[in-house]
């Protein structure tokens, strides 16, 4: 990895609250991956849509920021990052879904709780903008469980040569109907015994989400040893959010709408994602363009592309 890029990556790691020991796997795995993807972009001859998938806490956001830095600084490819997490429906919209379809839809995260129309429009604008046009990139404040006001969305000027869409279910495919017949965890047994919620989620994934994912030119997938890693990694994310709120002088509980979760609350929260996460771990390695294997200790083991 070039020395000048090394310094920029160090600054990024510091900003992301990551240890400097992460430099080694970046140089070993992510720098060659970025070089490979930049060549793929050159062959396309147009803006490249890059998807990054993986369970919560696997490292999707970090990889997205590293690729954004490398593409822009080393390959002169202006790069925009869009997170699926920033496309969540507002709390009021999810409350309406919870009343009209199923109470579990108040909880953000699963398919049917994102504004896919907004996502499609954002990706289209980023990849087609002229030199004097700007694109507003949506943002969502998880600490308030609410979308950030439009005036505070990030601004991207001109066209992005690489657009990265990262999120835990990016590129996911729906399950077969018979797979939905029986609950797989306590949340489904107690809160969705008749399968209304999981069938609605699956139908949403089979619909507009597939149109969004069809725009991807390359899909990267973080493969973990199993779903059991998700709780531990998600707990790490929550503690990081807690530190950031504390540094800003903000309380753990905000506006009586959301508070940072303890381990029991997180265990229930991750059950919302268990079904689809297990399905992706089983099937996505066969169709993802690049598979990034991560071990239980959060260490990258290998990166393989087809």
C-alpha positions as CSV (number, residue, x, y, z in Angstrom):
1,X,0.0,0.0,0.0
2,X,1.5,3.4,-1.0
3,X,3.0,5.4,2.0
4,X,0.8,8.5,1.4
5,X,-2.3,6.2,1.4
6,X,-1.1,4.6,4.6
7,X,-1.2,7.9,6.4
8,X,-4.8,8.6,5.2
9,X,-5.9,5.2,6.3
10,X,-4.5,5.8,9.8
11,X,-6.5,8.9,10.0
12,X,-9.6,7.0,9.0
13,X,-9.0,4.3,11.6
14,X,-8.7,6.9,14.3
15,X,-11.9,8.6,13.2
16,X,-13.7,5.2,13.2
17,X,-12.3,4.3,16.7
18,X,-10.4,1.3,15.3
19,X,-7.0,0.0,16.4
20,X,-3.9,0.6,14.3
21,X,-3.4,-3.1,14.1
22,X,-6.1,-3.1,11.5
23,X,-3.5,-1.6,9.1
24,X,-2.1,-5.1,8.4
25,X,-5.3,-6.7,7.1
26,X,-6.1,-3.6,5.1
27,X,-2.8,-3.8,3.3
28,X,-3.0,-7.6,2.9
29,X,-6.6,-7.9,1.9
30,X,-8.4,-4.6,1.2
31,X,-5.7,-2.9,-0.9
32,X,-5.6,-5.8,-3.4
33,X,-9.4,-5.9,-3.4
34,X,-9.7,-2.2,-4.1
35,X,-7.2,-2.6,-7.0
36,X,-9.2,-5.4,-8.4
37,X,-12.5,-3.5,-8.2
38,X,-10.9,-0.4,-9.7
39,X,-10.0,-2.5,-12.7
40,X,-13.5,-3.8,-12.9
41,X,-14.8,-0.3,-12.9
42,X,-12.4,0.5,-15.8
43,X,-13.8,-2.4,-17.8
44,X,-17.4,-1.3,-17.2
45,X,-16.6,2.2,-18.6
46,X,-19.4,3.7,-16.5
47,X,-20.3,4.3,-12.8
48,X,-20.0,1.1,-10.9
49,X,-22.6,0.0,-8.3
50,X,-20.9,-2.0,-5.5
51,X,-22.9,-3.8,-2.8
52,X,-21.5,-4.8,0.6
53,X,-23.4,-7.4,2.6
54,X,-22.8,-9.0,6.0
55,X,-24.2,-9.5,9.5
56,X,-24.4,-6.6,11.9
57,X,-20.9,-5.7,13.1
58,X,-19.0,-7.7,10.5
59,X,-17.2,-4.7,9.1
60,X,-19.3,-3.5,6.2
61,X,-19.2,0.2,7.0
62,X,-15.4,0.1,7.7
63,X,-14.8,-1.6,4.3
64,X,-17.0,0.9,2.6
65,X,-15.1,3.9,4.0
66,X,-11.7,2.3,3.2
67,X,-12.8,1.6,-0.4
68,X,-14.2,5.2,-0.7
69,X,-10.8,6.5,0.5
70,X,-8.7,4.3,-1.8
71,X,-10.9,4.8,-4.9
72,X,-10.9,8.5,-4.5
73,X,-7.3,9.1,-3.4
74,X,-5.4,6.5,-5.5
75,X,-7.6,5.8,-8.5
76,X,-9.2,9.2,-9.1
77,X,-12.7,7.6,-8.8
78,X,-15.1,9.9,-6.9
79,X,-17.0,7.5,-4.7
80,X,-20.2,7.9,-2.8
81,X,-21.4,5.6,0.1
82,X,-25.0,4.9,0.7
83,X,-26.0,2.9,3.8
84,X,-29.2,0.8,3.7
85,X,-29.5,1.9,7.4
86,X,-29.9,5.5,6.2
87,X,-32.9,4.5,4.1
88,X,-35.1,3.5,7.0
89,X,-38.7,4.6,7.0
90,X,-39.5,7.4,9.5
91,X,-40.8,6.3,12.9
92,X,-44.3,7.5,12.0
93,X,-44.3,5.5,8.8
94,X,-43.2,2.4,10.7
95,X,-45.8,3.0,13.3
96,X,-48.4,3.1,10.6
97,X,-47.1,-0.3,9.3
98,X,-47.2,-1.7,12.8
99,X,-50.9,-0.8,13.1
100,X,-52.0,-1.9,9.7
101,X,-49.8,-5.0,9.1
102,X,-48.0,-6.3,12.2
103,X,-46.7,-4.7,15.4
104,X,-43.1,-6.0,14.8
105,X,-42.8,-3.6,11.9
106,X,-42.2,-0.7,14.3
107,X,-38.7,-2.1,14.7
108,X,-36.3,-0.9,12.0
109,X,-34.0,-3.2,10.1
110,X,-35.9,-5.9,8.2
111,X,-37.1,-5.6,4.6
112,X,-40.3,-3.6,4.5
113,X,-38.9,-1.0,6.9
114,X,-36.8,0.9,4.2
115,X,-37.7,3.5,1.7
116,X,-36.6,1.7,-1.4
117,X,-38.0,4.4,-3.7
118,X,-35.7,6.9,-2.0
119,X,-32.8,4.5,-2.3
120,X,-33.4,3.9,-6.1
121,X,-33.6,7.7,-6.7
122,X,-30.4,8.3,-4.7
123,X,-28.4,5.7,-6.6
124,X,-29.7,7.0,-9.9
125,X,-28.8,10.6,-9.1
126,X,-25.3,9.7,-7.9
127,X,-24.5,7.7,-11.0
128,X,-26.1,10.1,-13.5
129,X,-25.5,13.6,-12.1
130,X,-23.8,16.3,-14.3
131,X,-20.9,18.3,-13.1
132,X,-23.1,21.1,-11.7
133,X,-25.6,18.9,-10.0
134,X,-25.7,17.7,-6.3
135,X,-27.2,14.7,-4.7
136,X,-28.5,14.7,-1.2
137,X,-27.6,11.4,0.5
138,X,-30.2,10.4,3.2
139,X,-29.1,10.0,6.8
140,X,-30.8,8.2,9.7
141,X,-30.1,8.9,13.4
142,X,-30.2,5.6,15.2
143,X,-29.8,7.3,18.6
144,X,-33.2,8.9,18.0
145,X,-34.6,6.2,15.8
146,X,-35.6,8.8,13.3
147,X,-34.5,10.1,9.8
148,X,-32.3,13.1,9.9
149,X,-33.9,16.3,8.5
150,X,-33.4,16.8,4.8
151,X,-31.4,20.0,5.3
152,X,-28.8,17.9,7.2
153,X,-28.3,15.2,4.7
154,X,-24.8,14.8,3.2
155,X,-24.2,16.5,-0.2
156,X,-22.4,14.8,-3.0
157,X,-21.4,17.0,-6.0
158,X,-21.3,15.9,-9.6
159,X,-21.2,12.2,-10.6
160,X,-19.9,9.3,-8.6
161,X,-17.7,6.9,-10.5
162,X,-18.3,4.3,-7.8
163,X,-21.5,4.1,-5.7
164,X,-21.3,1.8,-2.7
165,X,-24.5,0.5,-1.2
166,X,-23.8,-1.2,2.1
167,X,-26.2,-3.0,4.5
168,X,-26.9,-6.2,6.3
169,X,-29.4,-7.5,3.7
170,X,-28.0,-5.9,0.5
171,X,-28.3,-8.5,-2.3
172,X,-30.4,-10.9,-0.2
173,X,-32.9,-13.2,-1.9
174,X,-36.3,-14.2,-0.5
175,X,-36.9,-17.5,1.1
176,X,-39.2,-20.2,-0.3
177,X,-42.8,-20.1,1.1
178,X,-42.4,-23.4,2.9
179,X,-39.4,-22.2,4.8
180,X,-41.6,-19.6,6.5
181,X,-44.1,-22.1,8.0
182,X,-42.4,-22.6,11.3
183,X,-40.8,-20.0,13.7
184,X,-37.1,-20.2,14.2
185,X,-36.7,-18.3,17.5
186,X,-38.5,-17.1,20.5
187,X,-39.5,-13.8,18.9
188,X,-41.2,-15.5,16.0
189,X,-42.9,-18.0,18.3
190,X,-44.3,-15.5,20.7
191,X,-44.9,-12.4,18.5
192,X,-45.4,-13.9,15.1
193,X,-47.0,-17.3,15.6
194,X,-49.1,-17.1,12.5
195,X,-46.3,-15.9,10.3
196,X,-47.8,-12.6,9.2
197,X,-44.7,-10.6,9.9
198,X,-42.2,-12.9,8.4
199,X,-44.3,-13.4,5.3
200,X,-44.7,-9.7,4.8
201,X,-40.9,-9.2,5.2
202,X,-40.2,-11.9,2.7
203,X,-42.7,-10.5,0.2
204,X,-41.1,-7.0,0.5
205,X,-37.7,-8.6,-0.1
206,X,-39.0,-10.4,-3.2
207,X,-40.4,-7.1,-4.6
208,X,-38.9,-3.7,-4.7
209,X,-35.7,-4.8,-2.9
210,X,-34.8,-7.0,-5.8
211,X,-35.1,-4.1,-8.3
212,X,-32.7,-2.1,-6.1
213,X,-30.2,-5.0,-5.8
214,X,-30.4,-5.7,-9.6
215,X,-28.5,-2.4,-10.1
216,X,-25.4,-3.8,-8.4
217,X,-22.4,-4.7,-10.6
218,X,-20.5,-6.5,-7.9
219,X,-21.6,-7.9,-4.5
220,X,-19.2,-8.4,-1.6
221,X,-20.3,-10.7,1.2
222,X,-18.8,-11.0,4.7
223,X,-19.1,-14.6,5.7
224,X,-19.0,-15.2,9.5
225,X,-18.7,-18.6,11.3
226,X,-22.4,-18.4,12.2
227,X,-25.3,-16.3,13.4
228,X,-24.0,-16.6,17.0
229,X,-21.3,-13.9,16.3
230,X,-24.0,-11.3,15.6
231,X,-25.0,-10.6,19.2
232,X,-21.4,-10.1,20.4
233,X,-20.6,-7.8,17.4
234,X,-23.8,-5.9,17.7
235,X,-23.1,-5.3,21.4
236,X,-19.7,-3.8,20.3
237,X,-21.6,-1.4,18.0
238,X,-23.9,-0.4,20.8
239,X,-21.0,0.4,23.1
240,X,-19.4,2.5,20.4
241,X,-22.6,4.4,19.9
242,X,-22.8,4.9,23.7
243,X,-19.2,6.4,23.7
244,X,-20.1,8.8,20.9
245,X,-23.2,10.0,22.7
246,X,-21.2,10.4,25.9
247,X,-18.6,12.4,24.0
248,X,-21.3,14.7,22.7
249,X,-22.8,15.1,26.1
250,X,-26.0,13.3,25.1
251,X,-28.0,11.0,27.4
252,X,-28.5,7.3,26.8
253,X,-32.3,7.9,26.5
254,X,-33.4,10.5,24.0
255,X,-36.9,11.9,23.4
256,X,-38.5,8.9,25.2
257,X,-38.3,7.1,21.8
258,X,-35.0,5.1,21.9
259,X,-32.4,4.1,24.4
260,X,-29.2,2.2,24.1
261,X,-29.8,-1.5,24.6
262,X,-28.4,-3.9,27.2
263,X,-27.5,-7.4,26.3
264,X,-31.0,-8.8,26.9
265,X,-32.6,-6.1,24.7
266,X,-30.0,-6.7,22.0
267,X,-30.6,-10.5,22.1
268,X,-34.3,-9.8,21.3
269,X,-33.4,-7.2,18.7
270,X,-31.1,-9.5,16.8
271,X,-33.9,-12.1,16.6
272,X,-35.5,-9.9,14.1
273,X,-32.6,-10.5,11.7
274,X,-31.9,-14.2,12.5
275,X,-34.0,-15.8,9.8
276,X,-32.6,-13.8,6.9
277,X,-29.1,-13.8,8.2
278,X,-29.0,-17.6,8.5
279,X,-30.5,-17.8,5.0
280,X,-27.8,-15.5,3.6
281,X,-25.0,-17.4,5.3
282,X,-26.3,-20.6,3.7
283,X,-26.9,-19.3,0.1
284,X,-25.1,-16.0,-0.6
285,X,-21.5,-17.4,-0.9
286,X,-22.7,-19.2,-4.0
287,X,-23.7,-16.1,-5.8
288,X,-21.7,-13.2,-4.2
289,X,-18.9,-11.9,-6.5
290,X,-16.5,-11.6,-3.6
291,X,-16.6,-13.5,-0.3
292,X,-14.7,-12.1,2.7
293,X,-14.3,-14.7,5.5
294,X,-14.1,-13.4,9.0
295,X,-13.4,-15.5,12.1
296,X,-15.0,-15.4,15.6
297,X,-12.4,-12.9,16.7
298,X,-13.4,-10.4,14.0
299,X,-10.2,-11.2,12.0
300,X,-10.2,-11.4,8.2
301,X,-9.2,-14.9,7.1
302,X,-9.4,-14.7,3.3
303,X,-10.9,-12.7,0.4
304,X,-11.9,-14.6,-2.7
305,X,-13.4,-13.2,-5.9
306,X,-14.9,-15.0,-8.9
